[in-house]
Amino acid sequence: MNSKYPALPAKSYEVAIADVTKALEQEEGTGSLKDKLHQISEDSTATTKQRWEQIASAITSEKKKTAFAERAAKAASREEVMNPALKNILEIISIFTDIFLRLIKMIIAPLVFSTLVVGVAKLGDLKAVGRIGGKTMLWFISASFVSLLLGCLLVNIFEPGRMMNLEPPSALLDSGVDKGSMTLKGFITHIIPSSVVESMATNEILQIVVFSLLFGVATAAIGVKGEPIIKALDSVGHVMLKVTSMVMYVAPFAVFAAMASVVAKKGLGVLGTYAIFIGEFYAGLLLLWLILIGVGYLLIKKRIVTLFGRLKEALLLAFSTASSEAAYPKMMEELERFGCNNRIVSFTLPLGYSFNLDGSMMYMTFASLFIAQSYGIDMSIGDQMLMLLTLMVTSKGIAGVPRASLVVIAGTLATFGIPEAGLLLLLGVDHVLDMGRSATNVVGNAIATVAVSKWEKSLKD
């Protein structure tokens, strides 16, 4: 809206209202405001002065909404108008981050396969696997439900999407995020690998986990004949952990490059534009941390401080690179040093990276309902609970890599009739949000591993 609308009428309220209405008729893109002002004008229960005050308030609100949208668009497109020289510098320093993440991904498949097979085989029998697996999954399902529910509650309390007040986008507008097969059938068929070699090549962690569990159980079942395989894979696991310690020399450079790139590309302006949304989401993550730490304290008392002392490097890696995978090898090493049984760590942690991404879980309900609120779509409590249960299934097996959550959210939006183009509202700050939820994933999986070790009475002091 422009300055030709008077803040206060210089003449009678009736004439002022007529002037504003006439000016609106000559402008494009004010359809919703026109309708609102028409409703106010037709309100016979209000005085002329009251109607003018309502009109002034509606115009002011429209101005704020338009200004916010303009700032958001400018912030989101910052990278496109960036100085070419600065962009070239960022490309050069981002080499360190790219190299580090590629090295980590190189380690993941052989490390998960070798440690999980050895862990399952050393458990001894199917009864032990079932017992520990049952306790692990009970924790994962409970933590996932709490995380999703917390995101749902907070977005209903804060209502961050209401400030957007957007018109529904064109059906032809695409978010650019492939929603993939986010159905129950798609999830079930996806977890079964058609080729374990392909699964390892593409780092499909859940498929690797499924094959490793079957391979480990089968190796244990054949008894003495399987012992050479167990010994060989145990050696492979130790070799991969040594490779991990070598890769970690690159970590400080990767952290610097990742942080510099985010600030330069997105700018501090994008944080200001979305300050309320980002602040509310991080407040939710803080609350989730407090819940997880509280449960951890009930389990291991003051040792929870020691645990976080050991996790600080893994947390920094996950936060700065916005990738839970980046912290996986370091987590495994530090949890064993903390006193968790090697068999439990090797069994629980790989499963956690598929089933227990607490930060990502909370973000999914928070972001989905934020987008619905932005377009003025009111979802009943029943619909929100159905969305929560849907995400309980479709979110399992997502990789702990940047923006994986957006794929699940895109499928959820389509399922519930929410415009998928709403994801464009989040893309400008998704990396900033992903940093927090990746670090939260590390906390959730670490405490889950400690909890299972404690329940199995194998946690060393």
Protein Blocks (a to p, Z undefined) as FASTA:
>chain_A
ZZklcfbdfbdfklmmmmmmmmmmmpghilmmmmmmmmmmmmmkbcfklmmmmmmmmmmm
mmmmmmmmmmmmmmmmmmmmgcfklmmmmmmmmmmmmmmmmmmmmmmmmmmmmmmmmmmm
mnopamlmmmmmmmmmmmmmmmmmmmmmmmmmmmmmnommlmnopacddfklcghiaebj
abfklmmmmmpcfbfklmmmnopaklmmmmmmmmmmmmmmnommmmmmmmmmmmmmmmmm
mmmmmmmmmmmmmmmmmmmmmmmmnopmlmmmmmmmmmmmmmmmmmmmmmmmmmmmmmno
mmlmmmmmmmmmmmmmmmmnopaklmmmmmmmmmmmnopafklmmmmmmmmmmmmcfklm
mmmmmmmmmmmmmnopacdfklmmmmmmmmmmmmgopacbehklmmmmmmmmmmnopafk
lmmmmmmmmmmmmmmmmmmmmmmmmmmmmmmmmmnopacZZ
